[in-house]
Amino acid sequence: MAPPSPRITAVVIDDSAVVRKTLSDLLTAGGIDVIATAQDPLFAWPKMQARWPDVVVLDVEMPRMDGITFLRWVMATRPTPVVICSTLTTRGAPTTLEALQAGAFEIVEKPTSGLRDALQAKGRHLAEVVRNAAAANVQALVRRSAAPAPDAAGRADRTQRRERAAGAMVQTTDRIVAIGTSTGGTQALEQLLSALPLDAPGIVVVQHMPEHYTQAFADRLDQVCDIRVRQAADGDRVLPGQALIAPGGRHLQVRRQGAFYYAVVKDGPPVSRHRPSVNVLLSSVAHAAGRNAAGIVMTGMGDDGARGLLEMKQAGAATYAQDEASCVVFGMPKEAIKLGAVDEVLPLLRLHEAVTGRPRVRAGAAQPA
């Protein structure tokens, strides 16, 4: 008989004693050993050096050293999955996105009121996130943390190129690309979308993300990509050279009217445990666009997107999945592959070919003979 697998270990860092105690109790109940707690990173560091954890559960705003600074320190010195447990507000969304860019595995909402009861309601989810974090592709997290931040000169150059292209672009699309992703997807999407040219087909995206984040996430992508990136609103046209991101807390679908595709943003119960759901988006694209579409399932926990991608394949669409080596979590692509929904598995650096149908040739690069 094989020996039992060792239990996952975690360190909890938060300046609230109530939060530290509640999180520790929830993780312990979920089968995870909390080997240390600390009120800030400087207190945590010697405890972690004495016994290094599998996962760090980390607040953002703390005395003496903030969580993002500590996250960067960890990723630079001894890369370890970090789960951010933070208060989610519109004001704090850019800061939390900064944490994801710095290499955080995932974000779990810390409510602003009814703290103990609300956290206990999330206990099962928190334990699941920590277990998945312990099994994450740490090298993919490191690559995320090394990505450069957008610069003002680059933004100005992108604006000029968009303006030059606007008059020449045909404002219709006969092809649409639907993308679904979750954990690890914020930086993976940035890498994919920033590789696309201005004449890329219209794109619709579901990224599992709380509602306070998606506007800031779309704004950041718009700063670093040649194509335009917007949070989807009901009735938006799906246009070439533009990606529409599903708003957090609402489903995104696509409908066709005449020669055009439109976004449908609607309320409704979670599907596959998520709202927005990748399955909801991909299923709608299968019905609206059929063989004129391509579907891509990228890094993420769970199986959301597998069934929708299969519907797209059965409707004649081209279907793709991100490969295991470049995923932070291979859950969603793996389930789509197991279901027989995937035509081709590609590494992250080649997924732009699934969008454009051709290899990316950057400005100044030699053209093939």
N, C-alpha and C positions, 0 to 999 in steps of 0.2 A: 504493500500500500504506500502510495506517495505521501511524503510529509505534507501537512497543511501549509498553505501559502502564508507567509508572514503578513500580519495586519499592517494596513497603511498607517503611516504616522503623519501628524500635522502639528504645526505651531500656529497659534492664534495671536494676532497682534492688533490691539484696539485700545484706545485710551479710556474706554468706558468699562468699568468692572462688571456692570450688568451684562453688557454685550459679550465680554470675554467668557463669563460664566455660562450664559445661555448658549453661545456657539459651541463651547466645549461640551456641554451636556448633550446637545443635538448631535454632534459628531460622534461622541461616544455611543449614544443610542443607535447610531447608524453603522456601528462596527469599526470606527476609526479611532486610533489611539492618539489623543492629544498629549504630546510629550512635554509641552511647555506653553505658557501664555506670557504676554508682556504688554505693558502699556504704551510702548513706543519702540521703534526699531533699534535704538541704542541699547535698551534693556534686553531686547530679544537676541542681539547678535552673539553675545557670549554663550547664551543658552543653546543657540543653534550650532555653534562651533563645537560644543560639548557633545551634542547628538543631532546630527543633521536630519531634518524631516524630509518626508517624501513630498509634502505640499505645504505651502505657507498660505494662511488665510489672513488677509491684510486690509486694514482700513486705509483711507487716503489722507484724511486730515488728522494729524497727531502732533503733539508737542515735540520740539527739538529736531525731528526729522520727519518730513512728510512721506507718505507711502510711495509716491511715484519715484522720488529720489532713492528710496531704499530698494524698490523694485529694480531700478536700473543697476544699482550696486550688486544685487544678487545675480542678475542676468549676466553681468560682466565678470563676476568673480567665481560663482559656482551656480551655473544655470539650474533653476529649480522651478517647477510649476507654481504659479502664484494665483490664487483666487482672490479677487477684490470683493470685499463686502462693504458697500458704501451706500450712503444716502443718495437716492436718485432724484435730482431736481433738474429743471431746465437749465438753471444757472450752472450746475455742476457737470452737465453733459460733456462739454469740451474737455474738462479735466479727466473724466473717466475714459473718454476716447483716447486721451493722451496715455492713460495707463495701458490700454489695449495695444497702442502703438509701441509702448515700451516693453511689451512682452508678456503682459498678464494673460493668463489662460482664459478666464471668464469673469463675469461680473454677476454678483448676487445682490439683489436689492436689500438694503437695510432701511426699514420704514422709519418715518419721522415721529410716529405716535403709536401707542399700543405696542411698544417694542417687543416685550417678552412674548406676548400672544402671537404677534405677527411673525416673529422669527420662528417660533415653534411650528407654525403652519407651513413654513418653508423647509422644515428640517429634513424631510426625505429628499427634496430637490437638492439641498445643500450637500448632503452626504453623497448623492449621485454625482454631483459636479466634482467633489473632491476625489472620489474614486476614479472618475475619468481623467482628472488632472494628473493623478499619480501614474496613469498609463499613457500620458500624452507624449507626442514626438517633441522632445525638448529642443532638438536642433532646429525644428521649424519655428519654435518660439524665439530662439536666439536670432534667427534670420529676421523675424519680425522686429525685434528690438533694435536691430542695426539699420533699419530703413531710414533714409534721410527725411527730414521734415521739409515741407514746402517752403520755398523762398519767394520773396517779393518779385525778383526779376523773372523767375520762372512763371509766376502768375501773370505778369504783364505780357510775356511772350505768348502764353496760351490764349489770352484774350485777343491779341492781334491776329493770331492764326484762325481763331473762331470767326472773327469779323470778316477776314478775307474769304473764308470758305462759305460763309452764310449765303451770299448771293448765288453761288454756284450749286449749292446743295438742292436736290429735289426734295420737296417737302411732302413726299409720300414714301411709303415703304412696302415692298412686297415680301419682306422677310423680317422675322422677329426672333430675338434670342431671349430665352427665359433662364434665369440663374437662381439657384437656391443654395443657401449656405447657413452655417450656424457657428459653433465654437471654432475659433481660428479664422473666421471668414472676413473679419474687418480688414486685416492686412492682406489676406489673399485676394480679396476683391480689389483693394487698392492696386496691387501688383498687376492683376488682370486688366482692369479698366484703364490704368495708366499706360498700358501697352497698345491701346486701340487707336486707330487713326480717326480723323474727323468724319470719314465717310463710312464708319462702322454702321451696321444695321441697328434699328431700334432695339433697346434692351430693357427688360423688366426684371427686377431683382427682389427676392425676399431674403433678408438677413435677419435671423432671429435676434431681436434686440428690443429692450423695453421702449415704451413710447416716448420717453423724454430724450432718447438718444438719436433717433433716426434723422431728425432735421440737422443736428450738428454733424452727424456722420455724412449725410449727403453734402453738406457744405464743405466738409474737409475734402471729400473726393472731388468735388467740383474745382477745388484749388489745385489739385495735383494731376488732374487728367486733362488730356486734350479735348475729349468729348465733354459735353455738358452732363452734369449729374444733379438731379433734383429729387426731393421727396415727392412721391406721387400724390396727386390730388384727383378726386373723382372727375372724370371727363377729360383728363389730359390726353392729348394725342401722343401716340408712340411714334417717335420720329427718328430718322437716321442721325447718328452723331450725338445721341442722348440716351442716358440711362435713367430710369425711374425707380426709386427705392421705395418699397412698401413702408407706409408709416407704421411705427410700433403700435401694437394693440388693435390693428385693423387688418382685415384681409385685403389682398390685392388680386384682382382678376383682370383679364383682357377680353374685350368684345370687339367684334368687327362690324363696322357699318359702312357699306359700300366698299370703297377701296382703302379704307383707313382702319387702323386699330386704335382703340381708346382704353384708358385705364378705368377700372371700376374699383372704387375704394368703399368698403362696406363693413359694417359691424357683423357680428355673428359669433357663435360659440367656437372655442378652440377646436382645431382639427389636427389630429396626430399630436395632441397636447400643445399646440402652438397657435397663436394668433399674432402676426400673420403666419400662415402655413404655406410651406413650399408646395405641398400637394394641391392646395386650392389654386395657386397660381398656375402650376404646370398643367393641371387638368383643364383649366379655362383656355390656355394657349393651345392645347391639343384640339379643342373643339373650334376655336376661332381661326387658327392658322394651319393646322394639319401639317402637310409636308413642306409648307413654307416657313417652318420654324426649326429652331435648334434648341435643345434643352441641356443644361449643365447642372450637375449636382456636385457641390464642393464640400470641403472639410466641415465636420459637425458631428455632434452626438445624436444618437437615435436613428430613426428610420424615416423621418419626414422627407418627402420628395421621391421616394422609391416608387410608390404607386402612381404618382402623377407623371413621373418620367416614363413609366411603362405605357401609360395612356398616350403620351406623345409619340413613343416609338410605334405603337399600334396604329396611330394616325398618320404615320409616314414621316415623322420628323426625325432629324439626326439627333442622336443622344450621346452624351459624354459624361464621364466621371473623372474627378481628380484622383491621381494615383496616391497610394498609401505613403510613399516616401516623402511627398511634399505636403501631406495633410498634417495638421496639428492633431486632429482626431479623425480616424478613418471610418467612423460609424455610418454616416449617411451615404457616402459613396459605396461602401461595402454592401449595405443593404440593397442599394439599387442594382449593383452587379449581381448579387445573389438572386434577385428577382428576375434577372434576364432583361433588364430595362436599358442596358448600356451598349451602345455600338462600339465605343472606343474609350479606353482609359488613357489619360494624358497627364504628364506632370504639369504643375502650376505654370512653369515657364513656357509651356506650349498651348495652354488653354485659349490664348488669343486666336489661335488658328481655328478653333471650334466656332468662334464668334464671326471672324472675317472670312473664313474659308480659304485663307492663304497665309503663308508665313509673314511675320512682321518684318518690314524693311525700314529701319530707322533712317532719319535724315543723315546724309553723308556716308551711309553704308554703301558698299559696292553692290551693284545690281548683278543678279545672276546672268551668266552668258546665255 
